[in-house]
C-alpha cells in the first residue's frame, strides 16, 4: 500500500510505502491504543459517577457492591454453619470422653469433682437461628477450657494407674516355678526329719534340678547366702515390709543389691540345705511374719492350673 502526502500548495510531496506486516502492526497498535483510551475513559467516568452519585452509574455501583456483599455473606454463612456442625460433633465426642473419664477415674481412685470438670452436656449445637461469629468464638473458648480440664483429669488418672501398676508389680503373684507342682503347703505338718508336728512356713514346688526359679515380683535382693536349713537362699525386698524367700537352690544368679524384675530368673532348683529332694521352698513374709504364699499367688494365677505337664514324685519335702 502506498500513501502520498502533499502540502496545501502541492509544492512538496512524500510517498510512504506500507508492506502487509507494517500494516498489520499499525492496525494492532491503533486498536490497542483505542482500547486503552476506552478503558481509561470508562474507569474515569465510572469512578466520577460513583463519587458524585450520577443516576445510572450510582445505581449500577450499588447493585455490584450489593451482589459482592451478598456473595461474601453467603460464603461466610456456609463456612460458619460447617464450623458449627463440626463443633457440635466435637462436643458430642467430648461428652463421651467425659463419661469414659468418670468411669476410669473410679478405677484410679480419683474424684473428678476435685478437678472441677463440668458435667456432661448434650443437645445439638446449631439451633433454629444461625450462630454468629461471636457465639462461635465463645463456644470454641468454652470447649478449649473443658478440654484442658479433661487433660488434667486424664493426666492425674494416668499417674494413679501407673502407681497402681507399679504396686501390683511389687506384689508376689508370679509363680516362682513354671514347671513343677505344689508339694507341702503352708501350715502345720509332720516334719520329715523329726517326725514331729512343725509349722511349715512356706510353699514347696517340686521340680527337676536346674529348673529356673523366677522372682515372684520386682524388688531388690537383700540376702544371698548359704543357710544351714535353707541351703542356697535368696531374699528379695519388694517394699512395704514385704519380702520373699527362695530356698534350696542349686545355683544362684543374683547377688545382694541387684534390682530384679518380675519373672526374672534368679536361681535354679536344687536340694541344698535341709532338704529331702530337689524342690523350691518359697516363703512370703510381711514385717518378718510368714504368710501363706497361696494367698498372693492366687491373685495372679490359679494354683491348680500351674501343675506340671510332667508330674514328679509326690513325697513330702522340706
C-alpha positions in Angstrom: 0.0 0.0 0.0 1.3 3.4 -1.0 0.5 6.8 0.7 1.4 10.1 -1.0 1.4 13.1 1.4 1.5 16.6 0.0 1.1 20.2 1.4 -1.7 22.6 0.6 0.1 24.1 -2.4 1.2 20.7 -3.8 4.8 22.0 -3.7 6.1 19.2 -1.8 5.1 15.6 -1.6 6.2 12.4 0.2 5.5 8.8 -0.6 5.0 6.2 2.1 5.1 2.5 1.3 3.5 0.1 3.9 4.0 -3.6 3.5 1.5 -6.1 4.8 3.4 -6.7 8.0 3.7 -3.0 8.7 0.0 -2.5 8.0 -1.0 -5.3 10.5 1.3 -3.9 13.2 -0.1 -0.4 12.6 -3.6 -1.8 12.9 -2.8 -3.6 16.1 -1.2 -0.6 17.6 -4.2 1.6 16.8 -6.6 -1.0 18.2 -4.6 -1.3 21.4 -4.4 2.5 21.8 -8.2 2.8 21.3 -8.8 0.0 23.9 -6.6 1.7 26.5 -8.3 5.1 25.9 -11.7 3.5 26.1 -10.8 1.7 29.4 -9.3 4.9 30.9 -12.4 6.9 29.9 -14.8 4.2 31.3 -12.8 4.0 34.5 -12.7 7.7 34.9 -16.5 8.1 34.1 -17.3 5.1 36.4 -15.4 6.4 39.4 -16.5 10.0 38.9 -20.1 8.9 38.6 -19.9 6.7 41.7 -18.4 9.6 43.8 -20.8 12.2 42.5 -23.8 9.9 42.5 -24.8 10.1 38.9 -28.2 8.4 38.5 -27.3 5.5 36.2 -23.7 4.9 37.3 -24.6 5.2 41.1 -27.4 2.6 40.7 -25.1 0.3 38.8 -22.4 0.6 41.5 -24.9 -0.1 44.3 -26.0 -3.3 42.5 -22.5 -4.5 42.0 -21.5 -3.8 45.6 -24.7 -5.4 46.9 -24.1 -8.5 44.9 -20.5 -8.8 46.2 -21.6 -8.3 49.8 -24.3 -11.0 49.4 -21.8 -13.4 47.9 -19.4 -12.7 50.8 -22.1 -13.1 53.4 -23.3 -16.4 51.8 -19.7 -17.7 51.8 -19.2 -16.7 55.4 -22.5 -18.2 56.5 -21.8 -21.5 54.7 -18.4 -21.7 56.5 -19.9 -20.7 59.8 -22.5 -23.4 59.5 -19.9 -26.0 58.6 -17.8 -25.0 61.6 -20.8 -25.1 63.9 -21.7 -28.6 62.8 -18.1 -29.7 63.3 -18.1 -28.1 66.7 -21.2 -29.9 67.6 -19.6 -33.2 66.7 -16.6 -32.3 68.8 -18.8 -31.5 71.8 -20.6 -34.8 71.4 -17.3 -36.7 71.4 -16.2 -34.7 74.4 -19.3 -35.7 76.3 -18.5 -39.4 75.6 -14.9 -38.8 76.6 -16.1 -37.2 79.8 -18.3 -40.2 80.7 -15.4 -42.5 80.0 -13.1 -40.4 82.1 -15.5 -40.6 85.1 -15.7 -44.4 84.8 -11.9 -44.7 84.6 -11.4 -42.2 87.5 -13.3 -44.6 89.7 -10.8 -47.3 88.9 -7.9 -44.9 89.5 -9.4 -43.7 92.8 -9.7 -40.1 91.5 -12.6 -37.9 92.3 -13.3 -35.9 89.1 -15.2 -33.3 91.1 -12.0 -32.3 92.7 -10.6 -31.1 89.4 -13.8 -29.1 88.7 -14.7 -30.8 85.5 -18.2 -29.8 84.4 -20.9 -32.4 84.0 -21.9 -33.8 80.6 -23.9 -31.6 78.3 -25.9 -32.8 75.3 -28.1 -31.4 72.6 -27.5 -30.0 69.2 -25.2 -27.1 68.8 -26.9 -25.5 65.8 -30.4 -24.2 66.9 -33.1 -22.6 64.8 -31.2 -19.5 64.1 -27.6 -19.4 62.7 -24.7 -18.9 65.1 -22.9 -15.6 64.9 -19.1 -15.3 64.8 -19.1 -14.1 68.4 -21.2 -17.0 69.6 -19.0 -19.5 67.7 -15.8 -18.0 69.3 -17.4 -18.2 72.8 -18.3 -21.8 72.2 -14.8 -22.6 71.0 -13.4 -20.9 74.1 -15.6 -23.0 76.4 -14.6 -26.1 74.5 -10.9 -25.3 74.9 -11.3 -24.8 78.6 -13.2 -28.0 79.0 -10.6 -29.9 77.0 -7.9 -28.5 79.3 -9.8 -29.7 82.4 -10.2 -33.2 80.9 -6.5 -33.3 80.0 -5.6 -32.5 83.7 -8.0 -35.3 84.9 -6.6 -37.9 82.5 -3.1 -36.9 83.4 -3.8 -37.5 87.1 -5.6 -40.8 86.3 -2.6 -41.9 84.2 -0.3 -41.2 87.2 -2.6 -43.0 89.6 -3.0 -46.0 87.3 0.8 -46.1 86.8 1.3 -46.1 90.5 -1.2 -48.9 90.9 0.6 -50.9 88.2 3.9 -50.4 89.9 2.5 -51.5 93.3 0.9 -54.6 91.7 4.2 -55.5 90.1 5.8 -55.4 93.6 3.3 -57.9 95.0 4.5 -61.5 94.7 1.8 -63.0 92.4 4.2 -64.5 89.8 4.5 -68.3 90.0 8.2 -68.8 91.0 8.4 -72.2 89.2 6.7 -72.7 85.9 7.4 -76.4 85.5 6.5 -78.3 88.7 3.7 -78.9 91.1 2.9 -78.0 94.7 4.1 -80.4 97.4 3.9 -79.3 101.0 1.7 -76.3 101.6 1.8 -73.6 104.3 0.8 -74.7 107.7 1.3 -77.4 110.3 2.7 -80.8 109.1 4.8 -83.7 110.2 8.4 -82.7 109.9 10.2 -85.3 107.6 13.3 -85.2 109.7 12.0 -85.3 113.3 8.6 -86.9 112.7 7.0 -84.3 115.0 4.4 -81.6 114.2 6.0 -78.4 112.9 4.9 -75.2 111.2 5.9 -75.2 107.5 6.4 -71.5 106.8 6.3 -71.7 103.1 5.2 -73.4 99.9 7.2 -76.2 98.3 7.3 -76.5 94.5 8.7 -79.9 93.4 10.7 -79.7 90.2 13.7 -81.2 88.5 17.2 -79.9 89.4 18.1 -76.9 87.4 14.6 -75.8 86.8 14.6 -71.9 86.7 13.4 -70.1 89.8 11.7 -66.8 88.9 11.2 -63.7 91.0 7.6 -63.6 92.1 7.7 -59.7 91.9 10.1 -56.9 91.2 12.4 -55.8 94.0 15.9 -55.6 95.5 18.0 -58.6 96.5 18.7 -58.2 100.2 20.1 -61.6 101.0 22.1 -64.2 99.1 23.8 -66.8 101.3 24.2 -70.4 102.2 21.9 -71.1 105.2 22.2 -74.3 107.3 18.5 -75.1 106.8 17.6 -73.3 103.6 20.8 -74.0 101.7 21.4 -71.6 98.8 18.9 -68.9 99.6 17.8 -65.6 98.1 15.6 -63.0 99.7 14.0 -60.1 97.7 12.6 -57.0 99.3 9.5 -55.7 97.5 8.9 -52.7 99.7 6.1 -52.1 102.2 7.8 -54.6 104.6 7.2 -57.5 102.1 10.0 -60.0 101.5 10.0 -63.2 99.5 12.5 -66.1 100.2 13.7 -68.8 97.7 15.5 -71.7 99.3 17.4 -75.0 98.5 18.7 -73.6 95.1 21.4 -75.5 93.3 22.8 -72.3 91.8 22.1 -68.6 92.3 22.2 -66.0 89.5 21.8 -62.8 91.5 23.7 -61.0 94.3 22.8 -58.6 97.1 21.9 -55.2 95.8 20.7 -56.4 92.4 17.4 -55.0 91.1 15.3 -57.8 89.7 12.2 -57.7 87.6 9.0 -59.7 87.9 9.5 -63.1 86.3 13.3 -62.7 86.1 15.4 -65.9 86.6 17.3 -65.6 89.9 18.3 -69.2 90.7 18.0 -72.9 89.8 16.0 -75.6 91.7 18.2 -77.8 93.8 18.3 -79.8 97.1 20.8 -77.9 99.2 20.4 -77.4 102.9 17.8 -79.3 105.0 16.0 -81.0 102.1 15.0 -84.5 101.1 14.9 -83.9 97.4 15.0 -81.2 94.6 12.4 -78.6 95.1 11.9 -74.9 95.8 10.9 -73.7 99.2 9.1 -70.4 98.7 8.1 -68.0 101.5 6.4 -64.7 101.8 7.0 -62.5 104.9 5.3 -59.3 105.9 7.2 -57.5 108.6 9.1 -60.7 109.3 5.9 -62.7 109.8 5.5 -65.7 107.4 2.3 -65.6 105.3 0.6 -68.2 103.2 2.1 -67.7 99.7 -1.0 -69.2 98.1 -3.0 -66.1 99.2 -0.6 -64.0 97.0 -0.2 -66.4 94.1 -3.9 -67.0 93.8 -4.3 -63.3 92.9 -2.2 -63.7 89.8 -2.9 -67.3 88.7 -4.9 -70.3 89.9 -2.5 -72.7 91.5 -4.2 -75.9 90.1 -3.5 -74.6 86.6 0.2 -74.4 87.2 0.6 -78.1 87.7 3.5 -79.6 85.7 2.9 -81.4 82.5 5.3 -84.0 83.8 4.4 -84.8 87.4 7.2 -85.8 89.7 7.1 -87.8 92.9 4.5 -86.7 95.4 6.6 -87.3 98.5 6.6 -84.6 101.1 9.8 -82.5 101.1 11.0 -79.5 103.0 
